[in-house]
Amino acid sequence: MPRDNLGVPTLLVTGCNGQIGFELCRSLAPLGRVIALDHAACDLTHTARLRDIVRDIAPSVIVNAAAYTAVDKAEHDADLAFAINGDAPGILAEEAGVLGAMLVHYSTDYVFDGTADGPYSETDAPNPLSVYGESKLAGEEAVLATQATSLVLRTSWVFGAYGRNFAKTMLKLGRDRDTLRIVSDQFGAPTPASLVADVTAHIVAGHWLSGDRAAFPSGLYHLAAGGYTNWHAYAVEVLSKATALGAVLKADPGKIQPIGTADYPLPARRPANSRLATGKLRETFGLHLPHWRDGLSLVMRQMFSETSS
């Protein structure tokens, strides 16, 4: 297992400027030497260079938090979406296999079509509705097709105090507009980027760096916060919490109008049901996944404490 001359494992993080990547730099720091690369330092579309970077660093763990996330733009930019979300994860998995390293890769609820009645499990057949979803599914398949020790974590509705996300957009719109119209017929679990990063660190520390690596339970897992909601109710919760924290808003949370998906057409189709069953992850790794409202409360407090400091 690659380690530096002090016996400290090296952990390579791609996409360090994204929501999850930012939090990974914090959560993984106690586990070893973290080398965090942004797009400028590690362009996933440059295949040969990507392989060279991994071979030069020779990490014990690769955590791929880089992704093409422009869901609507991907409808007209499929080649780039597939290069980043589909091809690059497979390359990272191949290189991890050569090194005897572990790869953690993140995927999405958008691999499903949203027609199921209940939460999706890892054994349910994917059927993405968008190019973005197709590209992320291709990345999952590329990773799992290799012999590398790997962890593919599907998550949903990621948000945090850092980066762009729905919660922060709602805060901006709530300050700028008197009324908002938000979709109410799409359901999922808002999941803090910090939770994704902390779960990753827990698994890496307890089941890879400190455990029996030969017995590591590689594979596909669902990782999302507890409970579920819809975008409209989520927006109401964001603005209600913001008001309680002292935010001055034009939009009254009680006057946010629910609308249907058909009333807000977008280039890429979204699944109506993005609920993910997380029992496999919780039982395999001994985890508790807090309710999404608890995560939102913590992130909102973080955002407002940073604003006031």
matplotlib code that plots the C-alpha trace (Angstrom):
import matplotlib.pyplot as plt

x = [0.0, 1.6, 2.6, 5.2, 8.4, 6.7, 4.2, 1.3, -1.1, -1.7, -5.2, -5.9, -9.0, -10.1, -12.6, -11.6, -13.4, -16.8, -19.2, -18.2, -14.6, -14.4, -15.8, -13.5, -10.4, -11.7, -13.0, -10.0, -7.3, -6.9, -6.4, -3.2, -1.6, -4.4, -3.5, -6.4, -6.6, -8.9, -9.8, -6.8, -4.4, -6.3, -8.4, -10.3, -10.6, -6.8, -6.6, -2.8, -2.2, -4.7, -2.9, 0.4, -0.9, -2.2, 1.0, 3.2, 1.2, 0.7, -2.1, -3.5, -7.0, -8.4, -11.6, -13.2, -15.3, -14.9, -17.9, -19.7, -22.8, -24.5, -27.6, -29.3, -26.2, -25.3, -28.2, -26.1, -22.7, -22.9, -19.3, -17.8, -20.3, -19.4, -15.7, -15.8, -18.6, -18.2, -14.7, -12.5, -13.9, -13.0, -9.5, -9.1, -10.4, -7.9, -5.1, -6.3, -6.3, -2.7, -1.6, -3.6, -5.4, -9.1, -11.3, -14.3, -16.6, -19.9, -23.0, -26.5, -30.2, -30.6, -29.7, -33.3, -36.4, -38.4, -41.4, -41.0, -43.6, -41.0, -37.3, -34.9, -32.5, -29.1, -30.7, -33.3, -32.7, -31.4, -33.2, -31.8, -34.0, -31.2, -27.7, -26.3, -27.9, -26.7, -23.1, -23.2, -24.5, -21.7, -19.2, -20.7, -20.4, -16.9, -15.7, -17.5, -16.3, -12.7, -11.0, -10.2, -11.4, -14.1, -17.0, -19.6, -21.9, -25.1, -26.4, -29.1, -29.9, -26.5, -26.1, -23.7, -22.5, -19.8, -20.6, -23.8, -26.9, -30.7, -30.7, -28.4, -30.3, -33.5, -31.9, -30.8, -34.2, -35.9, -34.0, -34.6, -38.2, -41.6, -42.9, -41.4, -42.9, -41.3, -41.9, -43.8, -44.1, -40.5, -39.4, -36.0, -33.7, -31.6, -28.2, -25.4, -22.1, -20.5, -22.5, -21.2, -17.7, -18.0, -19.4, -16.6, -14.0, -15.6, -15.5, -12.0, -10.7, -12.5, -12.9, -9.9, -6.9, -7.5, -9.4, -8.9, -8.5, -9.0, -12.5, -13.5, -17.1, -16.6, -19.6, -22.5, -24.3, -26.9, -26.0, -28.7, -30.0, -32.9, -36.5, -37.6, -39.4, -40.2, -38.6, -41.4, -41.4, -37.6, -37.7, -40.2, -38.0, -34.9, -36.6, -38.3, -35.0, -33.3, -36.0, -35.5, -31.8, -32.4, -32.4, -34.4, -36.4, -38.8, -40.4, -42.7, -42.1, -45.8, -46.5, -44.1, -46.3, -46.2, -46.2, -46.0, -43.0, -44.9, -45.2, -41.4, -40.0, -36.2, -34.0, -33.2, -36.0, -35.8, -37.0, -40.2, -39.0, -35.4, -35.8, -32.9, -33.0, -29.9, -30.2, -27.4, -24.9, -26.1, -26.0, -22.7, -20.8, -22.7, -23.9, -26.7, -27.8, -29.4, -32.7, -32.3, -33.8, -31.1, -28.5, -30.2, -30.2, -26.5, -25.7, -27.9, -26.3, -22.9, -23.9, -25.3, -22.4, -20.0, -22.0, -22.1, -18.5]
y = [0.0, 3.3, 5.5, 8.3, 7.7, 8.4, 5.7, 8.1, 7.2, 9.6, 10.5, 12.0, 14.2, 15.4, 18.2, 19.9, 23.1, 21.5, 21.1, 17.6, 18.1, 21.1, 19.1, 16.1, 18.3, 18.7, 15.2, 13.3, 15.6, 13.5, 10.3, 11.1, 13.5, 14.9, 16.0, 18.1, 18.9, 21.3, 21.4, 23.4, 20.9, 17.8, 18.0, 14.7, 15.0, 14.7, 10.9, 10.5, 13.3, 11.9, 8.6, 10.3, 12.3, 9.2, 7.3, 10.1, 10.6, 6.9, 7.4, 4.8, 6.2, 8.2, 10.1, 11.4, 14.3, 15.9, 15.9, 17.6, 18.8, 21.3, 19.1, 21.1, 22.2, 18.5, 18.0, 19.8, 19.0, 15.2, 14.5, 16.6, 15.2, 11.6, 12.3, 13.7, 11.6, 8.4, 7.8, 9.4, 7.4, 4.2, 5.4, 6.3, 2.8, 1.2, 3.1, 2.4, -1.3, -1.2, 0.6, -1.5, 1.6, 2.3, 4.5, 6.3, 7.7, 9.7, 9.2, 10.5, 9.8, 10.9, 7.5, 6.5, 7.6, 8.4, 6.2, 3.8, 4.1, 4.0, 4.5, 3.1, 0.3, -0.5, -3.5, -1.5, -1.0, 2.4, 4.3, 7.8, 10.5, 13.0, 13.0, 13.9, 10.8, 8.7, 10.0, 9.3, 5.8, 5.2, 6.3, 3.8, 1.0, 1.8, 1.8, -1.4, -3.2, -3.0, -5.2, -2.2, -1.9, 0.7, 2.4, 4.0, 6.2, 7.5, 10.6, 13.2, 16.9, 17.8, 21.2, 23.0, 26.3, 26.2, 26.3, 26.7, 24.7, 25.0, 26.2, 29.1, 29.9, 30.1, 32.5, 34.8, 34.7, 35.2, 38.4, 39.7, 38.7, 39.1, 35.7, 32.4, 29.5, 26.2, 22.7, 20.5, 17.1, 16.0, 14.2, 13.4, 13.9, 17.1, 15.8, 17.9, 17.7, 17.5, 14.3, 12.8, 13.7, 12.5, 9.1, 8.8, 9.5, 7.0, 4.2, 5.0, 5.1, 2.2, -0.2, 0.4, 2.1, 0.3, -2.8, -6.0, -4.6, -8.0, -8.2, -4.7, -4.7, -3.0, -2.0, 0.4, 2.1, 4.7, 7.7, 10.3, 12.1, 10.6, 11.5, 13.1, 16.2, 18.1, 21.2, 23.5, 22.3, 22.4, 26.0, 26.9, 25.3, 27.2, 30.6, 29.8, 28.9, 31.9, 34.2, 32.6, 33.3, 37.0, 37.2, 40.0, 38.6, 40.0, 36.6, 35.4, 31.6, 31.1, 32.6, 30.4, 29.0, 25.3, 24.4, 21.3, 20.1, 20.9, 24.5, 24.9, 23.2, 22.6, 21.1, 18.0, 15.9, 15.2, 12.1, 12.7, 10.3, 10.6, 8.8, 6.4, 3.5, 3.6, 0.4, -1.4, 1.4, 1.8, -1.9, -2.6, 0.2, 0.7, 4.2, 6.6, 9.1, 12.1, 13.7, 16.2, 18.9, 18.4, 18.8, 21.9, 23.5, 23.0, 24.3, 27.4, 28.2, 27.9, 30.2, 32.9, 32.7, 33.2, 36.2, 37.9, 37.3]
z = [0.0, -1.1, 1.9, 2.4, 4.2, 7.6, 7.0, 6.5, 3.7, 0.8, -0.2, -3.6, -4.0, -7.4, -7.8, -4.5, -5.4, -5.6, -2.8, -1.8, -2.6, -0.3, 2.6, 1.8, 2.4, 5.9, 6.7, 5.2, 6.8, 10.0, 8.0, 6.1, 3.6, 1.5, -2.0, -3.3, -7.0, -8.8, -12.5, -13.4, -11.8, -12.9, -16.0, -16.3, -20.0, -20.5, -20.2, -20.4, -18.0, -15.6, -15.5, -15.0, -12.1, -10.3, -10.9, -9.7, -6.5, -5.9, -3.4, -1.0, -1.7, -4.6, -4.0, -7.2, -6.4, -9.8, -12.1, -14.9, -13.1, -15.5, -15.9, -18.6, -20.5, -20.8, -23.2, -25.8, -24.4, -24.2, -25.3, -22.5, -19.9, -20.9, -20.9, -17.3, -15.8, -17.8, -19.0, -16.3, -13.4, -15.3, -15.8, -12.1, -11.2, -13.5, -12.0, -8.5, -9.4, -10.5, -7.4, -5.0, -3.9, -3.1, -5.3, -4.0, -6.7, -6.4, -8.6, -8.5, -8.1, -11.8, -13.0, -12.3, -14.2, -11.0, -11.7, -8.7, -5.9, -3.1, -2.5, -5.1, -3.9, -5.4, -7.2, -9.1, -12.8, -13.8, -16.6, -16.8, -18.4, -19.2, -20.8, -17.3, -15.8, -18.7, -18.2, -14.5, -15.1, -17.5, -14.8, -12.3, -14.8, -15.8, -12.2, -11.2, -14.3, -13.1, -10.5, -8.3, -4.7, -5.2, -3.5, -5.7, -3.7, -5.2, -3.5, -4.1, -3.8, -2.4, -0.7, 1.6, 2.8, 0.1, -3.6, -5.6, -4.7, -4.4, -0.8, -1.6, -4.7, -2.6, -0.2, -3.0, -4.6, -1.3, -0.8, -4.3, -5.1, -3.5, -4.6, -5.8, -7.8, -6.9, -8.2, -5.7, -7.6, -7.4, -4.3, -2.8, 0.2, 0.5, 1.5, 3.1, 1.3, 4.8, 5.5, 2.2, 3.1, 6.7, 5.7, 3.1, 5.8, 8.2, 5.7, 4.5, 8.0, 9.6, 6.7, 4.4, 6.1, 9.4, 8.4, 6.5, 3.0, 1.4, 2.9, 2.0, 0.7, -2.6, -4.7, -5.1, -2.2, -1.7, 0.5, 1.3, 4.4, 6.3, 5.3, 2.1, 0.8, -2.4, -3.8, -2.7, 0.9, 0.9, -0.3, 2.5, 5.1, 3.8, 4.0, 7.3, 8.9, 7.3, 8.8, 12.2, 11.9, 11.2, 7.4, 5.8, 3.0, 0.5, -0.1, 2.7, 3.2, 3.5, 0.1, -2.0, -4.7, -5.5, -9.2, -11.2, -13.3, -16.4, -15.3, -15.2, -18.3, -18.5, -21.2, -19.1, -17.6, -13.8, -12.0, -10.1, -7.4, -6.3, -3.0, -2.3, 0.1, 2.3, 4.3, 2.6, 3.4, 7.0, 7.8, 6.0, 7.6, 10.9, 10.1, 11.1, 8.5, 10.1, 8.8, 6.1, 8.3, 10.8, 8.1, 6.8, 10.2, 10.6, 7.1, 7.6, 10.9, 9.3, 6.4, 8.7, 11.2, 8.4, 7.1, 10.5, 11.4]

ax = plt.figure().add_subplot(projection="3d")
ax.plot(x, y, z, "-o")
ax.set_aspect("equal")
plt.show()
